[in-house]
Amino acid sequence: MSTLSALRTAGPDTDRTLRRRRIRQKWGHPWLYLPLFGCLLLMVAPFLWMLSGSFKPEADIRKVPPVLIPGSPTLANYRELFSSLDFTTMFANSVIVALAVTAGNLLFCSMLGYALAKLDFRGRRAVFSLVIGTLMVPGLVTFVPLYVLVSNMQLTGSLLGLILPFLAAPFGVFLMRQFISTLPDELIDAARVDGCRELAIYWKIILPLTRPALATLGIITFLGSWNNFLWPLVVAQNESQYTLPVGLALASSGQDFTRFGVLLAGAVVVLLPVMIVFLLFQRQFVAGIATTGLK
């Protein structure tokens, strides 16, 4: 009788323990979600302010203290944005430049990454060390020499001058080399035994297996090229070669003050293509980040 009574007494406590374990297995530690939610708010708050401000009149944007929800939403900022600049031309320039730079990085960085990872040639370590070394050089250091080179090639004032200097990047070479290093050598050796040449191995074996890394590199490159401001501002000579960030900055700035409503509306328009690209390739992006460098 004493044993039965002890089991009955311990029964509710055991059930509670099992429930707590199930909750922890499913949700982890719930108290951890509070700081994570706070970090999420810190990251999302600027985007919410940008979206809200794009529908506010200029007077509401400058109110102190600021108000998140617009009292009288309006589309005047978007209408002024599209009427004050040649949006179609600038959007087309941004798309052409970003897609060309992204395609060039995917092709050339994957080629060099494959060579550094799987081909045995003299000077391979020196080339890889040079790539790593260039990662440590700030972009502003090479800005003036790069502009002089493009100017001597008479590419200023053309879209080719915006594209050519960025067709390959050290980070892309490093990323692709690290990912391709994780691929088994037996696949490449078997292809060589079957008579495949290096170009066929690269095109038929390496590229299909490196889709996660290519998606990661593509998103990062597209984002950097799409948001690039200083280089198009310096190289482009007239409005027909301006990209969206340059056109937006010029359209929202007046002689006396900055039109923040137009600026926020333009930021929303510029952000939308990047968000669409990321949502389309987010799985490959996460997979590429998670597996790159593992061997």
Secondary structure, DSSP 8 states (H G I E B T S, - for coil): -HHHHHHHHHHHHHHHHHHHHHHHHHH--GGGHHHHHHHHHHHHHHHHHHHHHTTS-HHHHT-SS--SS-SS--SHHHHHHHHHS-HHHHHHHHHHHHHHHHHHHHHHHHHHHHHHHH---TTHHHHHHHHHHHHTS-TTTTHHHHHHHHHHTT-TTSHHHHHGGGS--HHHHHHHHHHHTTS-HHHHHHHHHTT--HHHHIIIIIHHHTHHHHHHHHHHHHHHHHT--HHHHHH--SGGG--HHHHHHHHHB-SS-B-HHHHHHHHHHHHHHHHHHHHHSHHHHHHHHHHTT--
